[in-house]
Amino acid sequence: MAFRAAVVTFPGSNCDRDMACALELVSGTAPIRVWHGDADLPDNLDFIALPGGFSYGDYLRSGAMAANSPIMRSIVVAAERGVPVLGVCNGFQVLTESGLLPGALMRNASQNFICRTVPLKVENTQSLFTGGYDAGAVIDIPVAHHDGNYFADEATLDRLEGDGRVAFRYQAPVNGSRRDIAGILNASGNVLGMMPHPERAVEDAHGGTDGRRLFESVIGELVGA
């Protein structure tokens, strides 16, 4: 059974090709490319990816304008129906702005763009995105962002922690994120937002393959690959 995935492109996306290549490399099937202005998603999708970049030039707030693109209405409906959605970097920002995930991504505490590989602890290995990792594993994944400082109020943070919805945590301070949170899940576990870029760590030429297991986990869970 072929893995039927879609990668959405917004004006200013710059990691959509990286995401598409990673999905094709791991699944063996090229994903469908979807434009932000499309009103409807392709039928029978197994997976939707919102890539990194600077949608609409990060004007207003990062991800805020993209969250109001026509395609996002269909993505919200699909996510609420249970279709897995991964948002990476700018995609994470879009997920929070669209209400699919709680909290917000603010300017890095340093006020500087951060671009380097960072260690992450895998906090939850029970989701379809993280089932391929060992509990407590520390993995190396690149980050590249200016607005990656995750913020939520204390009650929301406590709820995320208590419900096991923190997927990844920075092992050292990176951008000021509350409780060093690097990635979170929605309550149903089918939506993951993360600032680090797993699609940039899927083959040896990238300098590491720790991101590959995320895609292998999803594909294995959905189509038994």
Steps between C-alpha positions, in 0.01 A plus 500: 500500500651833391542774756286793386644820643464869419745786552350848509683799353429854619651818350839512673531129580859391446507149646212350304733325257712370788187356661381346174840341436514357852154348468581349161834365622346322796166391349603437139209712377516866406252712699235714335593868494216727613484879454376715786232656282334167424166465672502122529747229587550193280283206596606215728812656646697307761711795613534878464820698550532875557864588427740758632572837349374855535141492381389844381839632610406450868299823483245563776604191705684195376241262357203729565426582137565143383255375762230686308589356160213315328670160533520530878125472535517158338804405709323588825205283395733214402693523828179499701401189304823332608733547202860535630648848455866594554600865524873577505640842595275743309255212477493483881428873507212449254357221717490722807357794307227277355404368843600140430764525773505719814749775577704727276847528352666829592826670409807312624611623841840592351328704225728315258437247224620159621632243253677193637448138596364454852440199725138414573358259754213287375241548775213298352554177307132402489393720210494395136776756436737381773436127535827417326710665770610351830354658811725778623718489188706810421511578129679766295278712273574835329317819588476815290265766632459852630161452667525163673446605860201286605265673742187386680352589838587282798164318501547403134859392560393287797228341288744424216743343745234308690339362185833392350464740212855635510661301219850649497698712744822693447783360711646848550344846465467591132247777449330572832219247452301439817621182666734452202212364293597425141191316378145427616205281406131576491265321738423227245866441417458541124645854475865570577666839492875530547759770437795269414518365143487116482497518118856635519623188679385207288818387321870479571576793268310719748748411772250287693186293455317550830207667324437203273342297777222754537393442140552126531278501807216677321522287187528177699196585709285608206587257223712235668814587306 
